[in-house]
Amino acid sequence: SPRGGPSGRGRVAAPAPLALRDGSGRALALRCAQRAPRRRDAFVARADGGENEEPEREDDDDVAVGGWQQPRSRRGGVGVGKVAKRRGSVPPVGRYGSGEAARGRGTAAPAPRQDAASSQNRSILSGDDKPASASSQNGSLVSGDGKPAAATPSITTLKVPAPDSGVIPSVDKSLEIAIPDKMGPTPPSPSVSGLGSSAPFPRLDSAENSELTEEMSERVVQSAPKREAPSSPIPAVQEEAWDFKKYIDFNEPIAEKDYDWVDEDAADSSDNHKDYDSGSLAGENVMNVIVVAAECSPWCKTGGLGDVAGALPKALARRGHRVMVVVPRYGDYEEAQDVGIRKYYKAAGQDLEVKYFHAYIDGVDFVFIDAPLFRHRQDDIYGGSRQEIMKRMILFCKAAVEVPWHVPCGGVPYGDGNLVFIANDWHTALLPVYLKAYYRDHGTMQYTRSVLVIHNIAHQGRGPVDEFPYMDLPEHYVEHFKLYDPVGGEHANIFGAGLKMADRVVTVSPGYLWELKTTEGGWGLHDIIRQNDWKMNGIVNGIDYREWNPEVDVHLQSDGYTNYTLSSLDAGKRQCKAALQRELGLEVRDDVPLIGFIGRLDGQKGVDIIGDAVPWIVGQDVQLVMLGSGRRDLEVMLQRLEAQHGSKVRGWVGFSVPMAHRITAGADVLLMPSRFEPCGLNQLYAMAYGTVPVVHAVGGLRDTVTAFDPFGDSGLGWTFDRAEPHKLIEALGHCLDTYRSYKESWRGLQVRGMSQDLSWDHAAELYEEVLVKAKYQW
Ligand SMILES: Nc1ncnc2c1ncn2[C@@H]1O[C@H](COP(=O)(O)OP(=O)(O)O[C@H]2O[C@H](CO)[C@@H](O)[C@H](O)[C@H]2O)[C@@H](O)[C@H]1O
């Protein structure tokens, strides 16, 4: 079943142009046309110059374990004040992963803009319940738009021999590398730019209500923790397993000191060394990298996967790699142009035509796979029946694995040497399988590797073994898919097969990696993960500071909000808080703590735990704002809480990127009582905005939010050790006490949070290490 897994995801996407902005809010110039020559060889290229609305069903098959995982869905609409309408409930579907299908039923129909001071709920309740355009595309598969678009550029077709494998599904027996005659190479783009418990008492010696002086602020900045790879509770990857010198003739790199032109001061930085060696940060490790994902911000985003697929590639490109993102073309993305190539692939027994669209933005090639199956799914990307979803993902993975041969990015295809695919979640877990079964088993693509990233193990692509033939694989491969567990019985598990076939596996925090190996946290895949421990890695996600940065955030540039930095934190936050209170119709008061929650409404995110704590919360002098969409019963809960506690609580049901930014900026506290959280991005965003997180210490939340220690004046927020209302209340109580009575300690928390380097650059370096390990994995 789709990413929505047990808690389905109707997906909603941002309109294409929305986030294509640079840090100062200017629209980015797209560089997909009129390009000057550039070298596309990865060894020399340097990118930067440098629903289901129903209550949870026990028989949702995509859920490996645990009774509380809920279908989830997303609503359309991203503009401020726009709220997507929900569809009618989805009929129950079959045992295997149906929940996915069910969950993916968000629709895009935006509601009318809500009056500033009125609740979103009213517009939702009175909204149009009909889906905008969510009908299955399968009916148009054969008769669909199969003709080249009128705008297709003229092309020169080079015929090169294809791997001569009987199992290669591509209809052609030769590869067509079609190079649009008018498309010149692209110039390089310019540089873009523990289970801690709540600390009970704040500092006793702090001056009440005192403003932090510059000197104090400086002191806190100095003592702010530098971001390091969090220490993993699990044993490190067995480095012995990776001794590439055994396999190839590898010369030791020349010591940097041998370069007499290296500046002595600069020589302290290993990054600088790498830079001198090769002209790029990646140095000799530079590779061709293709990130394959079902969603990618800003074109299509329903959650954190979209954020990661939009940001990690740019960070890898900044290190000097040649990087491509491959994503389905769900809508008409105006930046991307048809490259004029047509291929056919078999999915679930049907030959389906695929076109490729391309754009070159921020040093990254974006390739959009176009097919009738994907078209018009922009607002419902994980919708449809389980079989329909699987068919889309089969087609997507088959087409994606051949992109490096077919798509002439900047004039020259990537080719299959020195190439690594980064597949993401179960949707693309078939890619490592196809890479092996169709090519590497037959002696082709020998220098291509695959890395599979686990963003959420709860969604696995489970189905009956009977459906294995749809995947068009050699018969003996069925053994890689078969899995038995007490919940699903014997079934075919796409994620499980992908984990076995991938050369390396990454998950999005060391803490989550540890949890994945437990029976409770592995969701039925823990044995596979344990057996493949040697290739597992935990890397915490980063922040795309061009999107999530209070200094340049475009969503803070109107309606009374303002951009701010650490030095203008007090005034900036005060203004954003007042703007948020005004926009939501809350009393405008600076002294009242404003508590936020942003997330999918499903069992994972624990919004129901907040609901259980509301009687206590509303007994305090606080304001509570919750933004989310997903499970219908939880949406109703948000609406009910607002109706009952209108002076203190707002429950905004919908998917609104601008509102997510505004809550992050305007709130004082962000609550994340997630039952499990592979990494979590909202707590990172919160800290970057001087908003203090209060989190359940689990997975990536435990890795990224160290508990506040009032005596050592350290830590980043409050943590609690069980996802239960009374634990949340205890932690939040300490947090509110500090907010009210110990301003200096509070300010220290904010400053430490904002002073961290949470950028993708560090994570990209760690990913690079994994890519290199995969490269030398034979
Ligand atoms: N109603 C709404 N309106 C607007 N924006 C909304 C929204 N609900 C959520 N969002 C946005 O969607 C993103 C969600 O990020 P999360 O880290 O919570 O990801 P998610 O759980 O989807 O994904 C999984 O993948 C990511 C990436 O690896 C992991 O961090 C995470 O733990 C894992 O569960 C954030 O950008 C958030 O602001």
The ligand as an SDF file (V2000), in Angstrom:
LIG
                    3D

 38 41  0  0  0  0  0  0  0  0999 V2000
   -1.6130   20.3560    7.8880 N   0  0  0  0  0  0  0  0  0  0  0  0
   -0.4270   20.7520    7.4230 C   0  0  0  0  0  0  0  0  0  0  0  0
   -0.3150   21.8890    6.7310 N   0  0  0  0  0  0  0  0  0  0  0  0
    0.8930   22.2740    6.2540 C   0  0  0  0  0  0  0  0  0  0  0  0
    2.0240   21.5980    6.4110 N   0  0  0  0  0  0  0  0  0  0  0  0
    1.9510   20.4470    7.0870 C   0  0  0  0  0  0  0  0  0  0  0  0
    0.7450   19.9660    7.6290 C   0  0  0  0  0  0  0  0  0  0  0  0
    0.9790   18.7870    8.2440 N   0  0  0  0  0  0  0  0  0  0  0  0
    2.2950   18.5670    8.0930 C   0  0  0  0  0  0  0  0  0  0  0  0
    2.8800   19.5600    7.3960 N   0  0  0  0  0  0  0  0  0  0  0  0
    4.2630   19.6980    6.9810 C   0  0  0  0  0  0  0  0  0  0  0  0
    4.7060   18.4470    6.4820 O   0  0  0  0  0  0  0  0  0  0  0  0
    6.0130   18.2000    6.9780 C   0  0  0  0  0  0  0  0  0  0  0  0
    5.9050   17.0210    7.9270 C   0  0  0  0  0  0  0  0  0  0  0  0
    7.1510   16.6930    8.4060 O   0  0  0  0  0  0  0  0  0  0  0  0
    7.3460   15.4200    9.3420 P   0  0  0  0  0  0  0  0  0  0  0  0
    8.7700   15.3270    9.6760 O   0  0  0  0  0  0  0  0  0  0  0  0
    6.3260   15.4580   10.4180 O   0  0  0  0  0  0  0  0  0  0  0  0
    7.0450   14.3050    8.2830 O   0  0  0  0  0  0  0  0  0  0  0  0
    6.1400   13.0290    8.1060 P   0  0  0  0  0  0  0  0  0  0  0  0
    5.7030   12.4420    9.3740 O   0  0  0  0  0  0  0  0  0  0  0  0
    5.1480   13.3780    7.0910 O   0  0  0  0  0  0  0  0  0  0  0  0
    7.2490   12.1140    7.3680 O   0  0  0  0  0  0  0  0  0  0  0  0
    8.1900   11.1060    7.6610 C   0  0  0  0  0  0  0  0  0  0  0  0
    9.3730   11.4970    6.9610 O   0  0  0  0  0  0  0  0  0  0  0  0
   10.0210   12.6320    7.5120 C   0  0  0  0  0  0  0  0  0  0  0  0
   11.2000   12.9240    6.6120 C   0  0  0  0  0  0  0  0  0  0  0  0
   12.1940   11.9710    6.7160 O   0  0  0  0  0  0  0  0  0  0  0  0
   10.4290   12.3590    8.9340 C   0  0  0  0  0  0  0  0  0  0  0  0
   10.9980   13.5420    9.4650 O   0  0  0  0  0  0  0  0  0  0  0  0
    9.2240   11.9570    9.7660 C   0  0  0  0  0  0  0  0  0  0  0  0
    9.6400   11.5830   11.0590 O   0  0  0  0  0  0  0  0  0  0  0  0
    8.5200   10.7920    9.1050 C   0  0  0  0  0  0  0  0  0  0  0  0
    7.3300   10.4390    9.8200 O   0  0  0  0  0  0  0  0  0  0  0  0
    6.4800   19.4690    7.6280 C   0  0  0  0  0  0  0  0  0  0  0  0
    7.0630   20.2890    6.6760 O   0  0  0  0  0  0  0  0  0  0  0  0
    5.1720   20.0790    8.1270 C   0  0  0  0  0  0  0  0  0  0  0  0
    5.2280   21.4570    8.2960 O   0  0  0  0  0  0  0  0  0  0  0  0
  1  2  1  0
  2  3  1  0
  2  7  2  0
  3  4  2  0
  4  5  1  0
  5  6  2  0
  6  7  1  0
  6 10  1  0
  7  8  1  0
  8  9  2  0
  9 10  1  0
 10 11  1  0
 11 12  1  0
 11 37  1  0
 12 13  1  0
 13 14  1  0
 13 35  1  0
 14 15  1  0
 15 16  1  0
 16 17  2  0
 16 18  1  0
 16 19  1  0
 19 20  1  0
 20 21  2  0
 20 22  1  0
 20 23  1  0
 23 24  1  0
 24 25  1  0
 24 33  1  0
 25 26  1  0
 26 27  1  0
 26 29  1  0
 27 28  1  0
 29 30  1  0
 29 31  1  0
 31 32  1  0
 31 33  1  0
 33 34  1  0
 35 36  1  0
 35 37  1  0
 37 38  1  0
M  END
$$$$
